Amino acid sequence: MGDTDAFNKLELELRRGVVVLATLSQLRMPRYGYELRQVLADRGMPIEEGTLYPLLRRLETQGVLKSEWKIEDGPPRRYYSLNGDGRKLLKKLTESWQGMNDAMGRLLKED
Amino acid sequence: MNVNDLIEAYVTDVAVQLPRRQRNDVAFELRALLGEELQAKAQASGRVVDAAMTTDLLRDFGHPDVVAARYRPVLTIIDPVDGYTFVRATVVGLAIIWGAGLLKEVLQPVESGSDLIMALARWWLGTVISSLWWPGVLVSYFAIAAWVRRRWPSTGEWKPRSRYQVTGGRTSMVLAMVGITLGLLVLIDPRGALELFFGTQLAPVAYDALTYTGSFRQLQGPILFVVLLLNIPLMVGVVASGRWSASLRRFELALEVMVCVVMLWTVLDGPVFIAAVSDKFVKVAMLLIIASVLITRGIRLYRRVMPAPDGRVQVHG
């Protein structure tokens, strides 16, 4: 019971750390909220809707995303994509992530 | 409520907590997104959208307060780093205020059950309820500290502090020496000190108020004077070396113990001044000094760190 709780909390911490990077990585092209969530889920990174949709607005407020309302095939939808600062941020975060991932790979490799 | 009503109610509860400039836009987007989520859920389960399914979806989405908070940058009033200090300061401060208030009520004569109930009611209204200013002051203090730390990060940098460092440096110690010397001069002859400053212009009662009783002048007075006088060599030692040392700290502790014992003896033994009002005043002052020394020592003891392994150390090899 205690182990499960600890695992859930720690896994949540891990996921929190990568949610922003995962989101930015899929916004090199414009996507609307639901579409983005589907893409992330299809690629193995499901993010709860109550977390993802507010996150898009926060990232826009922080100045790394741009957005606009568009009508394509359906109702009006707000499309988000990286702006210049967002692309730079994604590049830096990707490098950090790859560095950490390599290090973790070495650390977790059984002797 | 039907499906649309549920979604409208949810969206409104979220959006109303957002800044006016983004409220309507977020509401419009959120409503559309929830609609798409709902359609996808219905499709996946092979059911028709209904109120129960909508309610489940909205509950999974999160409480409107939580979701609204996620739309905005995190607002931290008290930094997590200050969390435990804040709780400790709140609890200790309230315990002191409530305890002092209770003591004040208990010291009043209580002759019946109704007197006791009245005393407790006075304590509740006059002390407990009004003590809420204390957490308010602490919240303000820690909020300002958090803001300063974010605004000027260098102010929050750790600076090494030795337990032997002199707070305020040599200057503060010299000022303390001057203060104690003046205090000792007043202690020798408070009536004379008053005459020195005001001559004989004041009412006779003012001079009488600062006249020692014979017993204090002969017994506790000289002892108290000597004990306080010993602070001078202590401070000279600190000023000369520019820092405290273990032996100076021990000397300081011994002096504090002596001061407390002599003051307590003075308070309990008999009148210090002939006039009752000034006698009561000086005894309250002495009790406050004793309390201050004990509290300071208690805090130091509580904050003491003595590195040692918790349990036995196994030796290999």
Interface residues (C-beta under 8 A of the other chain):
Chain A: G33 Y34 E48 E49 G50 T51 Y53 P54 L55 R57 R58 T61 Q62 P75 P76 R77 R78
Chain B: Q22 D25 V26 F28 E29 L30 A32 L33 E36 E37 A40 D60 F61 G62 V66 V67 R70 Y71 R72 P73
